[in-house]
Amino acid sequence: MFNTTICALSTARMNCAIHIIRLSGPKAFEIINAISNKPIPKEGFRIFYTKLIDENKIVDEVIVNCFVAPHSYTGEDTIEINCHGSVLVADTILNLLVKHGAVFAQRGEFSQRAMMNKKIDICQVEAINNLVNTQNTLSMQAAVNGLVGDTSSKLKEYREQLFKLIGQIEVNIDYPEYHDIEEITTQDTIKTTKFLIKELSNLAINSKRFIPLNEGIKILIIGEPNAGKSTLLNTLTKSDKAIVSDIPGTTRDIVEATINLDNITLKLFDTAGIRQTSDVVENLGIEKAKSYLDKVDLIFLIKAVDTITPNWKDEYEYVLSRKHLVVYTKADLLDAKLELGNDEVVISAKTNQIEPLIKKIKQLFEVDEFIHSDMNVLQSNRQIALLDGAIYHLKDVLTKIDIYPLDLIIEDLNLALDNLNKILGLDYEYDFLDELFKNFCLGK
């Protein structure tokens, strides 16, 4: 299907012990033999030691792993060269491969070829990218499940049931005279549709839990000056990332940090304290803090235990309408137990008493429910939107089925099927594919 032979560095571009260079395409064996000091036979699952030569000069001693189409990652003839870990050595070998007919791969082109050669589907493609960029063990396990095809297998089962249902209805409509063909009834259609709605809805729920856990839960730390925002950030990151001072207005710009805590990844944004001020620079920081309200998954509204409703009333009420936690700091100063609501928690960042806060975050994002699920999830918001569309069309079938005959509700079934096909990559959209693979690294 592809006429060019591509090459790229598959390991990080830095000096290390070993680099892996991937070469894939119809001329893979021809090119490796053009630069090897001994013949490399076209035999799959073989490993050879050889020297790479450029104009009678030895470039490096390498190990060559050989894969013959279709039994390779890309489905093409593929060579993986294990060379010494200097970036200069790797670049020299890559230029040597290009000199003998290869071309440099585009981002994600190896995985794109694997998908186009039907070695993997789009669910697995997106799982590969998530696995490469995973930040915690929960998202790693979910990505692995997607990579090995568990999620795809389930979706294919549901697609097959929907496809069969549509087929039976169409046969009954087009060939009513064939009495030996099983007739699909309204009750059969309702039963299958309800089953599919239930299963797909469960998949959607778990997938929506997965996305923030995979990408990192984006948390905005906001509140009045000296409430303990920067102290909390420093406690969570176990560093002095933010300057802590008793002087109001110390934090002027957004301070960002990413951390892993108890199997979840948090992307924290510490902000300027919100107050009335004549300081132009501080006001810019305050406006920037407000602009982040709609960009995050969760808002920490930081309050000292003795404070009342702040004077930034409009923004305060907007915060309370979003997913938030009111975080009372300085618990060490409390004389009596504070009566808390479901969206409130008391901590002491100064004395590192933050366990209640982590517990609340896990509750809000249903981490324990996700851990105890099968971890079969869709890997992107794009896939989830398509799944929601399929569920919507199936629910539409149930609202219409008692009013219209089966031949008039089949369009909704076909629309649901079309969405499942797009999730599985059975209906390729090439503009989308080009955009998808741009997010990959060069050697993947």
PyMOL commands that set and color helices and strands:
alter all, ss='L'
color gray80, all
select helices_A, chain A and resi 28-35+87-99+109-116+122-132+137-147+150-174+186-215+229-237+280-291+313-321+331-333+355-364+367-371+381-400+406-424+430-437
alter helices_A, ss='H'
color red, helices_A
select strands_A, chain A and resi 6-9+18-24+46-54+57-67+78-84+103-104+217-223+255-261+264-270+298-304+324-329+344-346
alter strands_A, ss='S'
color yellow, strands_A
deselect
rebuild
show_as cartoon
